[in-house]
Amino acid sequence: MRDRITAFLVLLPSLAAVAIFVYGFIGQNLWVSLTDWGKNPAQALALRPELHFVGLENYRELFTGFVDVRFRQSVVNLIFFTLFFMAGSLGLGLLLAMALDRGPKGEGFFRTVFLFPMALSFVVTGTIWRWLLQPQGGVNVLPTLFGLPPFSFPWLTTRQQVLVFDWNQLPFYTALAVGLTLLYVAWKAHRKGERKRLFWSLFSSGVLLVWAFTLGRTTHLLPYPELHGFSLALVGVILAAVWQMSGYTMALYLAGLRGIPVEVLEAAKVDGASEWQIYRYVILPLLAPITLSAMIVLGHIALKIFDLIFAMAGLDYAPTDVPAIYMYLLAFRGNQFAKGAAIGILLLLLVAAVVIPYLASQLKKEVRR
């Protein structure tokens, strides 16, 4: 009992600091997001502003308001950035790890070269790639080394978009994506024989898919079409981010490849499996936990990305906006603190949606052990 009291007293200052400076500030930010702080310019910077409770009005304006079209484009940018950043980092990291796993000459040198970008900050990476992607920078003039004409693509200044869709279709696409994900979860539960999980996954998936193809197509967030898409100005930013983080995924995959028992690979070869079949049915399934861990880390980085885009494209170029940048502009340039706080809460929920399920699954594994 005495040891428990001593341990509690030792931890008490840290617990108090976390309660005040983490959860206390999160609670304060949540309260601000439910007020009208910033609606009245005369009250925005007052020492004791008069705040009025407005509920979820700030959140509604962000997704359906006429003046926040830039926020909605930033959300679309964040979705595409996250998908391509994760796919590029995982794919390139796996290829590099597979190449190094064959034990080439100078492996230590190449491993150091591939890992070096991860040691840089995103600000340094952004500065380097901003110079490389200039009209007369290294990337555009690269073809001239082979006698070809230079590129003329305006990497960070283009306003072209692809994969354009109407913002009013967001409820349909969201319900469709979540429904298909739950359908995949149900399939996994069926394979493991988890009947309760199978039932609830199928039920939830059915409800969402039925809603998506009935009411989802007629549910409109705006009274007019609002087109958004993948901004090609983000391609250069994605290249820089993948360049920096592919070394991290390479290190994870290389450790995983070196940890696979040789007996398992030899058994697969004896059974007549080709090299492609060994990777597909043996190596990649064994690397699945590493892939999941890497996806959690990369997704967390992508959701709160700010400094890389700030260094490469600045704050005032809307085609490269992400919610973190728009939050900064609203709160610290426009003095709309309540709406900026609402974006902060939305980012917190997105990060929590990525991290909490992973932590819960890891905790269950620890309990089972």
C-alpha atoms as a printed R data frame, in Angstrom:
    type eleno elety resid chain resno       x       y       z
1   ATOM     1    CA   MET     A     1   0.000   0.000   0.000
2   ATOM     2    CA   ARG     A     2   2.816   2.363   0.847
3   ATOM     3    CA   ASP     A     3   4.489   1.695  -2.511
4   ATOM     4    CA   ARG     A     4   1.240   2.471  -4.342
5   ATOM     5    CA   ILE     A     5   0.862   5.786  -2.512
6   ATOM     6    CA   THR     A     6   4.481   6.684  -3.305
7   ATOM     7    CA   ALA     A     7   4.009   5.794  -6.973
8   ATOM     8    CA   PHE     A     8   0.802   7.859  -7.133
9   ATOM     9    CA   LEU     A     9   2.505  10.891  -5.576
10  ATOM    10    CA   VAL     A    10   5.381  10.598  -8.045
11  ATOM    11    CA   LEU     A    11   2.959  10.477 -10.975
12  ATOM    12    CA   LEU     A    12   0.614  13.144  -9.630
13  ATOM    13    CA   PRO     A    13   2.465  16.209 -11.077
14  ATOM    14    CA   SER     A    14   2.562  14.615 -14.538
15  ATOM    15    CA   LEU     A    15  -1.104  13.607 -14.333
16  ATOM    16    CA   ALA     A    16  -2.064  17.126 -13.252
17  ATOM    17    CA   ALA     A    17  -0.027  18.674 -16.085
18  ATOM    18    CA   VAL     A    18  -1.637  16.379 -18.681
19  ATOM    19    CA   ALA     A    19  -5.112  17.030 -17.270
20  ATOM    20    CA   ILE     A    20  -4.660  20.801 -17.453
21  ATOM    21    CA   PHE     A    21  -2.472  21.403 -20.494
22  ATOM    22    CA   VAL     A    22  -3.836  18.614 -22.732
23  ATOM    23    CA   TYR     A    23  -7.384  17.646 -21.835
24  ATOM    24    CA   GLY     A    24  -8.177  20.980 -20.246
25  ATOM    25    CA   PHE     A    25  -7.163  22.872 -23.357
26  ATOM    26    CA   ILE     A    26  -9.028  20.373 -25.562
27  ATOM    27    CA   GLY     A    27 -12.141  21.044 -23.490
28  ATOM    28    CA   GLN     A    28 -11.604  24.800 -23.769
29  ATOM    29    CA   ASN     A    29 -11.151  24.481 -27.530
30  ATOM    30    CA   LEU     A    30 -14.375  22.462 -27.765
31  ATOM    31    CA   TRP     A    31 -16.258  25.137 -25.837
32  ATOM    32    CA   VAL     A    32 -14.882  27.903 -28.069
33  ATOM    33    CA   SER     A    33 -15.965  25.972 -31.179
34  ATOM    34    CA   LEU     A    34 -19.559  26.049 -29.868
35  ATOM    35    CA   THR     A    35 -19.596  29.845 -29.475
36  ATOM    36    CA   ASP     A    36 -19.685  32.856 -31.814
37  ATOM    37    CA   TRP     A    37 -16.179  34.156 -30.995
38  ATOM    38    CA   GLY     A    38 -15.056  36.062 -34.071
39  ATOM    39    CA   LYS     A    39 -18.460  36.741 -35.581
40  ATOM    40    CA   ASN     A    40 -18.344  40.302 -34.234
41  ATOM    41    CA   PRO     A    41 -15.049  41.946 -35.301
42  ATOM    42    CA   ALA     A    42 -15.311  44.451 -32.457
43  ATOM    43    CA   GLN     A    43 -15.388  41.643 -29.897
44  ATOM    44    CA   ALA     A    44 -12.856  39.307 -31.545
45  ATOM    45    CA   LEU     A    45  -9.735  40.784 -29.921
46  ATOM    46    CA   ALA     A    46 -11.374  42.163 -26.795
47  ATOM    47    CA   LEU     A    47  -9.754  41.351 -23.469
48  ATOM    48    CA   ARG     A    48 -12.993  39.782 -22.261
49  ATOM    49    CA   PRO     A    49 -15.100  39.078 -25.345
50  ATOM    50    CA   GLU     A    50 -18.805  38.387 -24.973
51  ATOM    51    CA   LEU     A    51 -19.316  34.838 -26.168
52  ATOM    52    CA   HIS     A    52 -22.695  33.355 -27.029
53  ATOM    53    CA   PHE     A    53 -23.440  29.664 -27.343
54  ATOM    54    CA   VAL     A    54 -24.381  28.736 -30.919
55  ATOM    55    CA   GLY     A    55 -24.108  24.943 -30.758
56  ATOM    56    CA   LEU     A    56 -22.952  23.246 -33.953
57  ATOM    57    CA   GLU     A    57 -23.466  26.321 -36.123
58  ATOM    58    CA   ASN     A    58 -19.738  26.704 -36.878
59  ATOM    59    CA   TYR     A    59 -19.500  23.088 -37.989
60  ATOM    60    CA   ARG     A    60 -22.579  23.479 -40.184
61  ATOM    61    CA   GLU     A    61 -21.140  26.571 -41.851
62  ATOM    62    CA   LEU     A    62 -17.864  24.801 -42.585
63  ATOM    63    CA   PHE     A    63 -19.583  22.010 -44.502
64  ATOM    64    CA   THR     A    64 -22.557  23.869 -45.980
65  ATOM    65    CA   GLY     A    65 -21.839  27.604 -45.683
66  ATOM    66    CA   PHE     A    66 -21.374  29.788 -48.748
67  ATOM    67    CA   VAL     A    67 -18.152  31.480 -47.549
68  ATOM    68    CA   ASP     A    68 -16.257  28.325 -46.549
69  ATOM    69    CA   VAL     A    69 -15.812  26.783 -49.983
70  ATOM    70    CA   ARG     A    70 -12.048  26.942 -49.403
71  ATOM    71    CA   PHE     A    71 -12.393  24.720 -46.338
72  ATOM    72    CA   ARG     A    72 -14.260  22.109 -48.338
73  ATOM    73    CA   GLN     A    73 -11.549  22.091 -50.999
74  ATOM    74    CA   SER     A    74  -8.969  21.710 -48.229
75  ATOM    75    CA   VAL     A    75 -10.827  18.627 -46.964
76  ATOM    76    CA   VAL     A    76 -10.764  17.121 -50.458
77  ATOM    77    CA   ASN     A    77  -7.059  17.971 -50.719
78  ATOM    78    CA   LEU     A    78  -6.415  16.248 -47.396
79  ATOM    79    CA   ILE     A    79  -8.220  13.081 -48.498
80  ATOM    80    CA   PHE     A    80  -6.267  12.800 -51.751
81  ATOM    81    CA   PHE     A    81  -2.983  13.778 -50.093
82  ATOM    82    CA   THR     A    82  -3.435  11.098 -47.416
83  ATOM    83    CA   LEU     A    83  -4.273   8.367 -49.933
84  ATOM    84    CA   PHE     A    84  -1.414   9.077 -52.357
85  ATOM    85    CA   PHE     A    85   1.096   9.848 -49.613
86  ATOM    86    CA   MET     A    86   0.403   6.572 -47.811
87  ATOM    87    CA   ALA     A    87   0.333   4.514 -51.006
88  ATOM    88    CA   GLY     A    88   3.557   6.073 -52.291
89  ATOM    89    CA   SER     A    89   5.447   5.759 -49.006
90  ATOM    90    CA   LEU     A    90   4.365   2.154 -48.449
91  ATOM    91    CA   GLY     A    91   4.949   1.074 -52.043
92  ATOM    92    CA   LEU     A    92   8.353   2.727 -52.466
93  ATOM    93    CA   GLY     A    93   9.466   1.643 -48.987
94  ATOM    94    CA   LEU     A    94   8.536  -1.962 -49.736
95  ATOM    95    CA   LEU     A    95  10.399  -1.920 -53.065
96  ATOM    96    CA   LEU     A    96  13.520  -0.471 -51.436
97  ATOM    97    CA   ALA     A    97  13.344  -3.029 -48.633
98  ATOM    98    CA   MET     A    98  12.983  -5.893 -51.114
99  ATOM    99    CA   ALA     A    99  16.025  -4.629 -53.024
100 ATOM   100    CA   LEU     A   100  18.154  -4.328 -49.881
101 ATOM   101    CA   ASP     A   101  16.968  -7.684 -48.573
102 ATOM   102    CA   ARG     A   102  18.841  -9.345 -51.438
103 ATOM   103    CA   GLY     A   103  22.115  -8.173 -49.856
104 ATOM   104    CA   PRO     A   104  23.582  -5.981 -52.627
105 ATOM   105    CA   LYS     A   105  27.076  -4.596 -52.388
106 ATOM   106    CA   GLY     A   106  27.195  -1.369 -50.394
107 ATOM   107    CA   GLU     A   107  23.992  -2.205 -48.565
108 ATOM   108    CA   GLY     A   108  24.990  -0.139 -45.524
109 ATOM   109    CA   PHE     A   109  25.650   2.904 -47.725
110 ATOM   110    CA   PHE     A   110  22.329   2.641 -49.558
111 ATOM   111    CA   ARG     A   111  20.437   2.055 -46.316
112 ATOM   112    CA   THR     A   112  21.947   5.254 -44.914
113 ATOM   113    CA   VAL     A   113  21.109   7.191 -48.084
114 ATOM   114    CA   PHE     A   114  17.488   6.027 -48.052
115 ATOM   115    CA   LEU     A   115  17.079   6.805 -44.344
116 ATOM   116    CA   PHE     A   116  18.728  10.232 -44.497
117 ATOM   117    CA   PRO     A   117  15.653  12.223 -45.660
118 ATOM   118    CA   MET     A   118  13.753  11.099 -42.558
119 ATOM   119    CA   ALA     A   119  16.312  12.969 -40.414
120 ATOM   120    CA   LEU     A   120  15.294  16.275 -42.040
121 ATOM   121    CA   SER     A   121  12.413  18.417 -40.893
122 ATOM   122    CA   PHE     A   122   9.500  19.008 -43.236
123 ATOM   123    CA   VAL     A   123  10.522  22.666 -43.469
124 ATOM   124    CA   VAL     A   124  13.952  21.723 -44.844
125 ATOM   125    CA   THR     A   125  12.399  19.157 -47.172
126 ATOM   126    CA   GLY     A   126   9.867  21.714 -48.388
127 ATOM   127    CA   THR     A   127  12.555  24.312 -49.059
128 ATOM   128    CA   ILE     A   128  14.640  21.845 -51.064
129 ATOM   129    CA   TRP     A   129  11.729  20.595 -53.141
130 ATOM   130    CA   ARG     A   130  10.359  24.085 -53.687
131 ATOM   131    CA   TRP     A   131  13.633  24.918 -55.440
132 ATOM   132    CA   LEU     A   132  13.616  21.631 -57.376
133 ATOM   133    CA   LEU     A   133  10.051  22.207 -58.622
134 ATOM   134    CA   GLN     A   134  10.582  25.751 -59.848
135 ATOM   135    CA   PRO     A   135   9.948  26.296 -63.603
136 ATOM   136    CA   GLN     A   136  13.711  26.255 -64.196
137 ATOM   137    CA   GLY     A   137  14.436  23.874 -61.296
138 ATOM   138    CA   GLY     A   138  16.038  20.466 -61.249
139 ATOM   139    CA   VAL     A   139  12.958  18.379 -62.018
140 ATOM   140    CA   ASN     A   140  11.857  20.294 -65.126
141 ATOM   141    CA   VAL     A   141  15.352  20.377 -66.632
142 ATOM   142    CA   LEU     A   142  16.096  16.725 -65.843
143 ATOM   143    CA   PRO     A   143  15.084  15.458 -69.334
144 ATOM   144    CA   THR     A   144  17.714  17.722 -70.929
145 ATOM   145    CA   LEU     A   145  20.398  15.404 -69.520
146 ATOM   146    CA   PHE     A   146  19.169  12.789 -72.006
147 ATOM   147    CA   GLY     A   147  18.788  15.168 -74.945
148 ATOM   148    CA   LEU     A   148  15.044  15.621 -74.448
149 ATOM   149    CA   PRO     A   149  13.101  18.895 -74.166
150 ATOM   150    CA   PRO     A   150  12.542  20.130 -70.590
151 ATOM   151    CA   PHE     A   151   9.275  19.749 -68.740
152 ATOM   152    CA   SER     A   152   7.032  22.792 -68.567
153 ATOM   153    CA   PHE     A   153   4.618  21.640 -65.868
154 ATOM   154    CA   PRO     A   154   3.952  24.354 -63.207
155 ATOM   155    CA   TRP     A   155   4.248  22.019 -60.229
156 ATOM   156    CA   LEU     A   156   3.247  24.365 -57.405
157 ATOM   157    CA   THR     A   157   1.255  26.972 -59.315
158 ATOM   158    CA   THR     A   158  -1.162  24.970 -61.461
159 ATOM   159    CA   ARG     A   159  -4.887  25.230 -60.813
160 ATOM   160    CA   GLN     A   160  -5.807  22.108 -62.769
161 ATOM   161    CA   GLN     A   161  -7.944  19.458 -61.059
162 ATOM   162    CA   VAL     A   162  -8.762  15.846 -61.858
163 ATOM   163    CA   LEU     A   163 -11.225  13.375 -60.326
164 ATOM   164    CA   VAL     A   164 -13.701  16.225 -59.943
165 ATOM   165    CA   PHE     A   165 -16.979  15.556 -58.114
166 ATOM   166    CA   ASP     A   166 -19.899  17.521 -56.696
167 ATOM   167    CA   TRP     A   167 -19.669  18.257 -52.953
168 ATOM   168    CA   ASN     A   168 -23.353  17.345 -52.701
169 ATOM   169    CA   GLN     A   169 -22.360  13.735 -53.417
170 ATOM   170    CA   LEU     A   170 -20.249  13.571 -50.259
171 ATOM   171    CA   PRO     A   171 -22.946  11.824 -48.131
172 ATOM   172    CA   PHE     A   172 -23.353   9.155 -50.816
173 ATOM   173    CA   TYR     A   173 -19.625   8.513 -51.209
174 ATOM   174    CA   THR     A   174 -19.049   8.533 -47.443
175 ATOM   175    CA   ALA     A   175 -21.841   6.033 -46.758
176 ATOM   176    CA   LEU     A   176 -20.643   3.884 -49.674
177 ATOM   177    CA   ALA     A   177 -17.022   3.845 -48.447
178 ATOM   178    CA   VAL     A   178 -17.949   3.059 -44.834
179 ATOM   179    CA   GLY     A   179 -20.469   0.418 -45.949
180 ATOM   180    CA   LEU     A   180 -17.925  -1.376 -48.129
181 ATOM   181    CA   THR     A   181 -15.350  -1.198 -45.324
182 ATOM   182    CA   LEU     A   182 -17.827  -2.802 -42.908
183 ATOM   183    CA   LEU     A   183 -18.560  -5.442 -45.550
184 ATOM   184    CA   TYR     A   184 -14.853  -6.274 -45.621
185 ATOM   185    CA   VAL     A   185 -14.837  -6.441 -41.806
186 ATOM   186    CA   ALA     A   186 -17.791  -8.846 -41.988
187 ATOM   187    CA   TRP     A   187 -15.904 -11.053 -44.434
188 ATOM   188    CA   LYS     A   188 -12.892 -11.145 -42.094
189 ATOM   189    CA   ALA     A   189 -15.169 -11.969 -39.164
190 ATOM   190    CA   HIS     A   190 -16.742 -14.811 -41.182
191 ATOM   191    CA   ARG     A   191 -13.327 -16.305 -41.862
192 ATOM   192    CA   LYS     A   192 -12.448 -16.155 -38.166
193 ATOM   193    CA   GLY     A   193 -15.797 -17.536 -37.058
194 ATOM   194    CA   GLU     A   194 -16.767 -14.430 -35.051
195 ATOM   195    CA   ARG     A   195 -20.557 -14.601 -35.368
196 ATOM   196    CA   LYS     A   196 -21.442 -11.556 -33.256
197 ATOM   197    CA   ARG     A   197 -18.999  -9.328 -35.126
198 ATOM   198    CA   LEU     A   198 -20.210 -10.787 -38.428
199 ATOM   199    CA   PHE     A   199 -23.849  -9.974 -37.619
200 ATOM   200    CA   TRP     A   200 -23.296  -6.371 -36.568
201 ATOM   201    CA   SER     A   201 -20.905  -5.676 -39.439
202 ATOM   202    CA   LEU     A   202 -23.354  -7.043 -41.994
203 ATOM   203    CA   PHE     A   203 -26.266  -5.204 -40.397
204 ATOM   204    CA   SER     A   204 -24.447  -1.859 -40.300
205 ATOM   205    CA   SER     A   205 -23.091  -2.323 -43.805
206 ATOM   206    CA   GLY     A   206 -26.552  -3.157 -45.143
207 ATOM   207    CA   VAL     A   207 -28.136  -0.103 -43.535
208 ATOM   208    CA   LEU     A   208 -25.461   2.231 -44.920
209 ATOM   209    CA   LEU     A   209 -25.482   0.768 -48.430
210 ATOM   210    CA   VAL     A   210 -29.280   0.836 -48.648
211 ATOM   211    CA   TRP     A   211 -29.290   4.458 -47.451
212 ATOM   212    CA   ALA     A   212 -26.496   5.369 -49.896
213 ATOM   213    CA   PHE     A   213 -28.359   4.079 -52.953
214 ATOM   214    CA   THR     A   214 -31.732   5.479 -51.886
215 ATOM   215    CA   LEU     A   215 -31.698   8.631 -49.778
216 ATOM   216    CA   GLY     A   216 -27.975   9.242 -50.188
217 ATOM   217    CA   ARG     A   217 -28.297  10.195 -53.834
218 ATOM   218    CA   THR     A   218 -30.949  12.811 -53.100
219 ATOM   219    CA   THR     A   219 -29.366  14.297 -49.947
220 ATOM   220    CA   HIS     A   220 -27.766  17.637 -50.866
221 ATOM   221    CA   LEU     A   221 -25.533  19.675 -48.572
222 ATOM   222    CA   LEU     A   222 -25.811  22.781 -50.746
223 ATOM   223    CA   PRO     A   223 -28.624  24.244 -52.879
224 ATOM   224    CA   TYR     A   224 -26.261  24.442 -55.857
225 ATOM   225    CA   PRO     A   225 -23.483  22.282 -57.403
226 ATOM   226    CA   GLU     A   226 -19.998  22.831 -55.958
227 ATOM   227    CA   LEU     A   227 -17.204  21.031 -57.780
228 ATOM   228    CA   HIS     A   228 -14.049  19.852 -56.043
229 ATOM   229    CA   GLY     A   229 -11.274  17.510 -57.105
230 ATOM   230    CA   PHE     A   230  -7.672  16.449 -56.774
231 ATOM   231    CA   SER     A   231  -5.555  19.562 -57.243
232 ATOM   232    CA   LEU     A   232  -2.491  18.793 -59.381
233 ATOM   233    CA   ALA     A   233  -0.563  21.419 -57.387
234 ATOM   234    CA   LEU     A   234  -0.423  18.788 -54.625
235 ATOM   235    CA   VAL     A   235   1.565  16.365 -56.788
236 ATOM   236    CA   GLY     A   236   4.841  18.087 -55.964
237 ATOM   237    CA   VAL     A   237   3.976  18.159 -52.259
238 ATOM   238    CA   ILE     A   238   3.174  14.448 -52.343
239 ATOM   239    CA   LEU     A   239   6.486  13.713 -54.081
240 ATOM   240    CA   ALA     A   240   8.364  15.573 -51.352
241 ATOM   241    CA   ALA     A   241   6.464  13.823 -48.558
242 ATOM   242    CA   VAL     A   242   6.987  10.380 -50.087
243 ATOM   243    CA   TRP     A   243  10.698  11.139 -50.587
244 ATOM   244    CA   GLN     A   244  11.039  11.928 -46.901
245 ATOM   245    CA   MET     A   245   8.976   9.100 -45.382
246 ATOM   246    CA   SER     A   246   9.727   6.177 -47.745
247 ATOM   247    CA   GLY     A   247  12.978   5.581 -45.861
248 ATOM   248    CA   TYR     A   248  10.985   5.082 -42.672
249 ATOM   249    CA   THR     A   249   8.739   2.441 -44.250
250 ATOM   250    CA   MET     A   250  11.805   0.856 -45.867
251 ATOM   251    CA   ALA     A   251  13.396   0.385 -42.443
252 ATOM   252    CA   LEU     A   252  10.207  -1.192 -41.068
253 ATOM   253    CA   TYR     A   253   9.787  -3.547 -44.015
254 ATOM   254    CA   LEU     A   254  13.465  -4.484 -44.066
255 ATOM   255    CA   ALA     A   255  13.314  -5.448 -40.402
256 ATOM   256    CA   GLY     A   256  10.192  -7.496 -41.142
257 ATOM   257    CA   LEU     A   257  11.790  -9.245 -44.126
258 ATOM   258    CA   ARG     A   258  14.896 -10.098 -42.119
259 ATOM   259    CA   GLY     A   259  12.665 -11.461 -39.351
260 ATOM   260    CA   ILE     A   260  10.853 -14.025 -41.537
261 ATOM   261    CA   PRO     A   261  12.153 -17.541 -40.733
262 ATOM   262    CA   VAL     A   262  14.193 -19.051 -43.548
263 ATOM   263    CA   GLU     A   263  12.449 -22.393 -42.979
264 ATOM   264    CA   VAL     A   264   9.103 -20.879 -44.030
265 ATOM   265    CA   LEU     A   265  10.523 -19.594 -47.308
266 ATOM   266    CA   GLU     A   266  12.340 -22.864 -48.002
267 ATOM   267    CA   ALA     A   267   9.135 -24.824 -47.370
268 ATOM   268    CA   ALA     A   268   7.280 -22.642 -49.864
269 ATOM   269    CA   LYS     A   269   9.987 -23.241 -52.486
270 ATOM   270    CA   VAL     A   270   9.874 -27.007 -51.885
271 ATOM   271    CA   ASP     A   271   6.096 -26.908 -52.438
272 ATOM   272    CA   GLY     A   272   6.762 -25.430 -55.880
273 ATOM   273    CA   ALA     A   273   5.789 -21.815 -55.208
274 ATOM   274    CA   SER     A   274   7.229 -19.251 -57.587
275 ATOM   275    CA   GLU     A   275   8.909 -16.098 -56.294
276 ATOM   276    CA   TRP     A   276   5.762 -14.055 -56.973
277 ATOM   277    CA   GLN     A   277   3.638 -16.600 -55.115
278 ATOM   278    CA   ILE     A   278   6.038 -16.558 -52.166
279 ATOM   279    CA   TYR     A   279   5.666 -12.793 -51.885
280 ATOM   280    CA   ARG     A   280   1.898 -12.864 -52.362
281 ATOM   281    CA   TYR     A   281   0.964 -15.767 -50.087
282 ATOM   282    CA   VAL     A   282   3.836 -15.863 -47.561
283 ATOM   283    CA   ILE     A   283   5.850 -12.661 -47.234
284 ATOM   284    CA   LEU     A   284   3.176  -9.984 -47.670
285 ATOM   285    CA   PRO     A   285   0.709 -11.602 -45.211
286 ATOM   286    CA   LEU     A   286   3.506 -11.850 -42.639
287 ATOM   287    CA   LEU     A   287   4.270  -8.161 -43.201
288 ATOM   288    CA   ALA     A   288   0.621  -7.140 -42.646
289 ATOM   289    CA   PRO     A   289   1.147  -6.013 -38.990
290 ATOM   290    CA   ILE     A   290   4.063  -3.840 -40.099
291 ATOM   291    CA   THR     A   291   1.948  -2.358 -42.887
292 ATOM   292    CA   LEU     A   292  -0.807  -1.537 -40.401
293 ATOM   293    CA   SER     A   293   1.626   0.161 -38.004
294 ATOM   294    CA   ALA     A   294   3.167   2.167 -40.850
295 ATOM   295    CA   MET     A   295  -0.292   3.201 -42.091
296 ATOM   296    CA   ILE     A   296  -1.209   4.490 -38.622
297 ATOM   297    CA   VAL     A   297   1.949   6.607 -38.396
298 ATOM   298    CA   LEU     A   298   1.699   7.905 -41.976
299 ATOM   299    CA   GLY     A   299  -2.001   8.646 -41.616
300 ATOM   300    CA   HIS     A   300  -1.335  10.591 -38.427
301 ATOM   301    CA   ILE     A   301   1.351  12.634 -40.198
302 ATOM   302    CA   ALA     A   302  -0.882  13.292 -43.203
303 ATOM   303    CA   LEU     A   303  -3.886  14.442 -41.174
304 ATOM   304    CA   LYS     A   304  -1.937  17.159 -39.375
305 ATOM   305    CA   ILE     A   305   0.410  18.160 -42.225
306 ATOM   306    CA   PHE     A   306   1.171  21.875 -42.181
307 ATOM   307    CA   ASP     A   307   4.861  22.760 -42.290
308 ATOM   308    CA   LEU     A   308   5.683  20.969 -45.568
309 ATOM   309    CA   ILE     A   309   2.922  22.762 -47.481
310 ATOM   310    CA   PHE     A   310   3.764  26.047 -45.740
311 ATOM   311    CA   ALA     A   311   7.406  25.757 -46.887
312 ATOM   312    CA   MET     A   312   6.562  24.713 -50.457
313 ATOM   313    CA   ALA     A   313   3.461  26.691 -51.424
314 ATOM   314    CA   GLY     A   314   2.878  29.197 -48.632
315 ATOM   315    CA   LEU     A   315  -0.374  29.990 -46.866
316 ATOM   316    CA   ASP     A   316  -2.200  31.976 -49.528
317 ATOM   317    CA   TYR     A   317  -2.473  29.471 -52.376
318 ATOM   318    CA   ALA     A   318  -5.863  27.768 -52.103
319 ATOM   319    CA   PRO     A   319  -5.181  24.773 -54.446
320 ATOM   320    CA   THR     A   320  -2.665  23.391 -51.900
321 ATOM   321    CA   ASP     A   321  -4.734  24.103 -48.790
322 ATOM   322    CA   VAL     A   322  -5.314  21.499 -46.090
323 ATOM   323    CA   PRO     A   323  -7.574  22.017 -43.033
324 ATOM   324    CA   ALA     A   324  -4.629  22.861 -40.761
325 ATOM   325    CA   ILE     A   325  -3.616  25.752 -43.019
326 ATOM   326    CA   TYR     A   326  -7.170  27.014 -43.368
327 ATOM   327    CA   MET     A   327  -7.558  26.818 -39.584
328 ATOM   328    CA   TYR     A   328  -4.457  28.995 -39.172
329 ATOM   329    CA   LEU     A   329  -5.773  31.535 -41.665
330 ATOM   330    CA   LEU     A   330  -9.195  31.730 -40.025
331 ATOM   331    CA   ALA     A   331  -7.962  31.952 -36.435
332 ATOM   332    CA   PHE     A   332  -4.852  34.099 -36.714
333 ATOM   333    CA   ARG     A   333  -5.552  36.223 -39.778
334 ATOM   334    CA   GLY     A   334  -9.324  36.434 -39.832
335 ATOM   335    CA   ASN     A   335  -9.726  36.402 -36.023
336 ATOM   336    CA   GLN     A   336 -12.546  33.848 -36.399
337 ATOM   337    CA   PHE     A   337 -11.446  31.885 -33.360
338 ATOM   338    CA   ALA     A   338 -14.616  29.827 -32.945
339 ATOM   339    CA   LYS     A   339 -14.546  28.521 -36.502
340 ATOM   340    CA   GLY     A   340 -10.820  27.859 -36.266
341 ATOM   341    CA   ALA     A   341 -11.426  25.927 -33.042
342 ATOM   342    CA   ALA     A   342 -14.094  23.882 -34.842
343 ATOM   343    CA   ILE     A   343 -11.562  22.840 -37.481
344 ATOM   344    CA   GLY     A   344  -9.146  21.907 -34.694
345 ATOM   345    CA   ILE     A   345 -11.777  19.646 -33.121
346 ATOM   346    CA   LEU     A   346 -12.485  18.030 -36.492
347 ATOM   347    CA   LEU     A   347  -8.776  17.293 -36.973
348 ATOM   348    CA   LEU     A   348  -8.625  15.865 -33.450
349 ATOM   349    CA   LEU     A   349 -11.538  13.545 -34.239
350 ATOM   350    CA   LEU     A   350  -9.869  12.416 -37.471
351 ATOM   351    CA   VAL     A   351  -6.609  11.609 -35.684
352 ATOM   352    CA   ALA     A   352  -8.537   9.830 -32.916
353 ATOM   353    CA   ALA     A   353 -10.428   7.782 -35.525
354 ATOM   354    CA   VAL     A   354  -7.077   6.590 -36.877
355 ATOM   355    CA   VAL     A   355  -5.170   6.047 -33.620
356 ATOM   356    CA   ILE     A   356  -7.776   4.794 -31.118
357 ATOM   357    CA   PRO     A   357  -8.825   1.614 -33.025
358 ATOM   358    CA   TYR     A   358  -5.153   0.696 -33.418
359 ATOM   359    CA   LEU     A   359  -4.426   1.255 -29.715
360 ATOM   360    CA   ALA     A   360  -7.553  -0.721 -28.777
361 ATOM   361    CA   SER     A   361  -6.476  -3.674 -30.924
362 ATOM   362    CA   GLN     A   362  -2.976  -3.595 -29.426
363 ATOM   363    CA   LEU     A   363  -4.445  -3.482 -25.906
364 ATOM   364    CA   LYS     A   364  -6.622  -6.521 -26.662
365 ATOM   365    CA   LYS     A   365  -3.552  -8.428 -27.859
366 ATOM   366    CA   GLU     A   366  -1.693  -7.535 -24.670
367 ATOM   367    CA   VAL     A   367  -4.638  -8.684 -22.521
368 ATOM   368    CA   ARG     A   368  -4.840 -12.008 -24.391
369 ATOM   369    CA   ARG     A   369  -1.167 -12.612 -23.734
